[in-house]
Amino acid sequence: MHEGVYIWQRQHGLLDNFRGSWLHLRAWLTGSDPYVVGPSFRGSFWDLNFEQQAAVVGDYFVLKRAPFLDRETGLDARTIERLYWEFRRVAGP
């Protein structure tokens, strides 16, 4: 699911090689994790970077299929659900 979001992002002009490289370089230089959102996040799906967006969609499916597994974003289940449905309203079925 995570990788499928990249395809959707690229098809809609939201992702290019420069953005991806820059995000990972900046994360490496600062010692941060580009996938983690954090438990206090209250923004929109569209406020997240492209890795976090893909991680939210991946976490949604982990939550639905194997809720005992750790989630990549660090978000609670309710926030994952809210963000996932923001994405689906735009992405469609």
Rosetta blueprint (number, residue, H / E / L):
1 M L
2 H H
3 E H
4 G H
5 V H
6 Y H
7 I H
8 W H
9 Q H
10 R H
11 Q H
12 H L
13 G L
14 L L
15 L L
16 D L
17 N H
18 F H
19 R H
20 G H
21 S H
22 W H
23 L H
24 H H
25 L H
26 R H
27 A H
28 W H
29 L H
30 T H
31 G L
32 S L
33 D L
34 P L
35 Y L
36 V L
37 V L
38 G L
39 P L
40 S L
41 F L
42 R L
43 G L
44 S L
45 F H
46 W H
47 D H
48 L L
49 N L
50 F H
51 E H
52 Q H
53 Q H
54 A H
55 A H
56 V H
57 V H
58 G H
59 D H
60 Y H
61 F H
62 V H
63 L H
64 K H
65 R H
66 A L
67 P L
68 F L
69 L L
70 D L
71 R L
72 E L
73 T L
74 G L
75 L L
76 D L
77 A H
78 R H
79 T H
80 I H
81 E H
82 R H
83 L H
84 Y H
85 W H
86 E H
87 F H
88 R H
89 R H
90 V H
91 A H
92 G L
93 P L
